[in-house]
Amino acid sequence: MNERDIRTAFEHLKEDVMTNVQTEERLEQITKRPTWVRPAFAAFAGAAAVALIVGAAILAFRPGSETDPVPPATGGPTTVTAPTTQAPTVPGLSAGTVLLAEFGATPAASDGLVVVDGWTVTGDGMGGLLIDRGDTITRVAVDGNETVLLDAEGLREQPGRTALRLEDVASVNGAMKAVVVIAYGEEYPDIFQEILLVDVESGATESVYQMVAVEANITRVSVAAGRMVVSIAFEGGTYFEYLDTAGQPIDVVGPFYEEPLGVAAVPTVIDQGVLSPDGSTFVYLEIDYSTIQEGSVPIDIVSWNLDAGAETGRVEVELVDGARPGRMDFDGVGIVLERYLDASEGIEQLPPLRAGSLANGTIVELDTPGRPSLVK
């Protein structure tokens, strides 16, 4: 890793820890129970699965409002002539292959597992890989050729930091699209988050959702079969938005909770809605903070049928020995779930948990650490 990679990784890590410090302080006020203790100076571990962000309200808006952020640059991908990091050539990725990303990892590929040096990795829908390298999204084709699809430095001309995060890949109107969340600015009112669909072959971008994010956060985006589920955390609660791929609301029935999420008598947090490839079902994480014990985090992985508007399954998982949940992915059958340790000296990636099928509830620990995704 070069100095730029290290600095970018540290910024990612720092932000997520600060988010979760705010979350835990808020929950302490709500429940009057001991909650997780995380040092504010520790490195950031990615978009944590259960982040509640404390602050003012958020305002969602569509392109055309008076406060629209500057639209991102469009155009084709740029060929990487001498990349500082490499991914393995991975011809013929099959559905269910586990992809792991970790900064500084030695790239490797074997049956059922691919490891890359990066922040997040997904398949590209064509047998290759998409890799979030911190400040760029790159594509590694089947032949090993690497191109830059999106560069944070070129997305906004106004002053202020621009950060990007690879979320998913999906077929949209017959073309494979990378789903990317962009964050602009550093202080209100110049804090925006935006969801982009980036054409995997041409690099052309389309903005489908924008939000004024005042201490709020898009924590996960999943796209499949013309549907999009956006997980959003804000002061006092978490919720899902159900949209089409143009960012417009759709008429489906999602999970309902009698109490506001994260407040009042039921300090429950939900997050990480991830769609099945056919778009009919999604899974999400549910945590009742009143059940958390020191060093132990009980989590329910809930399956929900959007067509029927009903819960279809629930698997209980307990993270022990101080492990924290991170990114989750779902291929319609099973899941992978990131785990990490947060200590004063920094973040330690742990081997993710893997359930080949949620139907039988069997969950195993993988042998290799990293942030996981599944090829779909």
Secondary structure, 3 states (H helix, E strand, C coil): CCHHHHHHHHHHHHHHHHHHHHHHHHHHHHHCCCCCCCCCCCCCCCCCCCCCCCCCCCEEECCCCCCCCCCCCCCCCEECCCCCCCCCCCCCCCCCCEEEECCCCCCEEECCEEEECCCEEEECCCCCEEEECCCEEEEECCCCCEEEEEEHHHCCCCCCCEEEEEEEEEEECCEEEEEEEEEECCCCCCCEEEEEEEECCCCCEEEEEEEECCCCEEEEEEEECCEEEEEEEECCEEEEEEEECCCCECCCCCCCCCCCCCCCCCCEEEEEEEECCCCCEEEEEEEEHHHCECCEEEEEEEEEECCCCEEEEEEEEEECCCCEEEEEEECCCCEEEEEEEEECCEEEEEEEEEECCCCCCCCEECCCCCEEEECC
